[in-house]
Structure formats: structure tokens, C-alpha cells
């Protein structure tokens, strides 16, 4: 099981300030999702999801001082796209 708390942020609002050279990419299947990992420790702190092509999904467990979240959508991996469609409507 992956312990990941998604926080979607638009590409224009996200900037890597340090360690960009330590990030490696993995994709599979449709290759639309880009899974980004740290080459040193293997953690997936953010990635490019298929469900939000204009945003990154940030793992809030990797953020030292995360923002207060006001809209939480719970979903399982099997029904991810149904949940994200409900969230957008």
C-alpha cells in the first residue's frame, strides 16, 4: 500500500528550488502519468497524474508545513477516476 496524500497544484504554481538533478521519471501503460522519484532515497514526493494533466500531485507527507486543506475527497486506487470526476463537478 502506498501512503500518499494527494495535493493537486497547477504547473505554473510549482517550482523545484533544490535537488532537481536527483529526480528520475518512471512511466508505464499509457505513459500519460509521469511518476517522479528521488534517485537517492526512492520517495515519490510528486508526480504528473493522468487525471489532472495541468497539475502535479504533491504528496503532503513530504511537505514540512502543508497548507490547510478545505476540500478533501476520499477515494481508493480502483475508483480514482470516478472520484476525480465527482470532485470536478
C-alpha positions as CSV (number, residue, x, y, z in Angstrom):
1,X,0.0,0.0,0.0
2,X,1.2,3.5,-0.8
3,X,0.8,6.1,1.9
4,X,0.3,9.2,-0.2
5,X,-1.8,12.3,0.5
6,X,-2.5,14.0,-2.8
7,X,-2.5,17.8,-3.1
8,X,-3.0,19.0,-6.7
9,X,-1.2,22.1,-7.7
10,X,-1.1,23.8,-11.2
11,X,2.2,23.5,-13.0
12,X,2.7,27.3,-13.0
13,X,2.4,27.4,-9.2
14,X,5.0,24.7,-8.6
15,X,8.8,25.2,-8.6
16,X,11.6,22.9,-7.5
17,X,14.1,25.0,-5.7
18,X,16.7,22.4,-4.9
19,X,17.6,18.8,-6.0
20,X,16.1,18.7,-9.5
21,X,19.1,16.7,-10.6
22,X,18.1,13.9,-8.1
23,X,14.7,13.4,-9.7
24,X,14.1,10.4,-12.0
25,X,11.0,9.5,-14.0
26,X,9.1,6.3,-14.4
27,X,6.0,5.7,-16.5
28,X,4.1,2.6,-17.7
29,X,1.0,1.6,-19.6
30,X,-0.4,4.7,-21.4
31,X,2.7,6.7,-20.3
32,X,0.4,9.7,-19.6
33,X,1.2,9.6,-15.8
34,X,4.8,10.5,-15.0
35,X,5.9,9.1,-11.7
36,X,8.9,11.1,-10.3
37,X,11.2,9.6,-7.7
38,X,14.2,10.7,-5.7
39,X,17.3,8.9,-7.1
40,X,18.8,8.9,-3.6
41,X,16.0,7.6,-1.4
42,X,13.3,6.4,-3.8
43,X,10.5,8.5,-2.4
44,X,7.7,9.7,-4.7
45,X,7.1,13.3,-3.4
46,X,5.2,14.4,-6.5
47,X,4.1,13.2,-9.9
48,X,2.1,14.1,-13.1
49,X,-1.2,12.3,-12.8
50,X,-3.4,11.3,-15.8
51,X,-6.5,12.6,-14.1
52,X,-5.1,16.2,-13.8
53,X,-2.9,16.9,-16.9
54,X,-2.4,20.6,-16.0
55,X,-1.3,19.9,-12.4
56,X,1.1,17.9,-10.3
57,X,0.0,15.7,-7.4
58,X,2.2,16.6,-4.4
59,X,2.5,14.1,-1.5
60,X,1.6,16.2,1.5
61,X,3.5,13.8,3.7
62,X,6.6,15.3,2.1
63,X,5.8,18.9,2.9
64,X,7.2,20.4,6.0
65,X,4.5,23.0,6.6
66,X,1.5,21.9,4.4
67,X,-1.4,24.3,3.8
68,X,-4.7,23.9,5.4
69,X,-6.9,21.7,3.2
70,X,-10.5,22.7,2.9
71,X,-11.8,20.2,0.3
72,X,-10.9,16.5,0.9
73,X,-12.0,13.8,-1.5
74,X,-11.5,10.2,-0.3
75,X,-11.0,7.5,-2.9
76,X,-9.4,4.2,-3.5
77,X,-7.0,3.5,-6.3
78,X,-9.5,1.3,-8.2
79,X,-12.1,4.1,-8.4
80,X,-9.7,7.1,-8.7
81,X,-11.2,8.5,-11.9
82,X,-14.8,8.3,-10.7
83,X,-13.7,10.3,-7.6
84,X,-11.8,12.9,-9.5
85,X,-14.8,13.4,-11.9
86,X,-17.1,13.9,-8.9
87,X,-14.6,16.4,-7.4
88,X,-14.5,18.5,-10.6
89,X,-18.4,18.7,-10.9
